[in-house]
Amino acid sequence: MREIVIGAAQMGAIQRADPREAVVDRMITLLDQAKSAGCTLVVFPELCLTTFFPRWYIEDQAEVDSWFETEMPNPATQPVFDRARAHGIAISFGYAEKTPQGRHFNTQLLTDARADIVGTYRKVHLPGHSEFDPERSFQHLEKRYFEPGDLGFPVFRNMDAWMGMLICNDRRWPEAYRELGLQGAELIMLGYNTPIGNSQNPDESPSMRAFHSELSCQAGAYQNAAWVVAVAKAGDEDGHPLCAGSIIVAPDGTIAAKAQTDGDELLVHACDMDATEFGKSTIFDFKRHRRIEHYGRITGQTGVIYPDGTKG
Ligand code: CDT
């Protein structure tokens, strides 16, 4: 048995005017709850230090940069690392990263139980658009503010387990999970900010948004025999509601824990990394069953090409 007691630290809304220090206080409260619950690893949402700023069209680069972190930890976030270290809890959280070279990424970090960073992941699948779209009731400008991640899908040895990360929209792409699965990932941690209300599909209900989130995470867990911890930033940010429904999914695809609110809420589950062994050695024994001679299109093309050669 290789048990990790995991806390999925869902966070409620963060308004545009909320300073990082106020958010950090909330993260510390969740860490204290996690300590009381016996957690040894806590996962926070995507871009968890600020409001989901890609909904705002901002032309001034200095203002854009004000949403980014140029180092990690930094004075605002150091208290989170200090509390995690004091509790002996490893953490993973998402933030907007500006590198010393001036590059911008949507990033998630992972620490060990001493709060030392063991690795980072930069979001590969960036949804939305890059220019102001007057047709939309709200913007989704991730393609404007971030570059696609340049680190691939790394997997790290941490706490006697193989761990990888995805970020939000990545969870909808089976290729992302498979990249991690092919490196033996036993635990996949991801955070998300998923708007409710879709100006491109006004009929889509909030429950459909939540269903698709669960469906994607459960499929990714089952098809790679890995634990998936999916953590929302939820609630209403300045009139823009976000999908809640954080979940911890077992390697057989079943939901082990699920959030009940759209606010700050800690889900706790004791996750046995050895529970991944059955799936990895039977139906998803990749070495025996995968037929890579038939998978060329997966990496050879992006869009659809019909059998008659026309492009979709
Ligand atoms: N943050 C993020 O990636 N959100 C996307 C919204 C897609 S709709 C433009 C998601 O997949 O949840």
Boltz pocket constraint, residues with backbone or C-beta under 6 A from the ligand:
constraints:
  - pocket:
      binder: B
      contacts: [[A, 46], [A, 125], [A, 127], [A, 128], [A, 140], [A, 167], [A, 168], [A, 169], [A, 170], [A, 172], [A, 192], [A, 193], [A, 194], [A, 195]]
      max_distance: 6.0
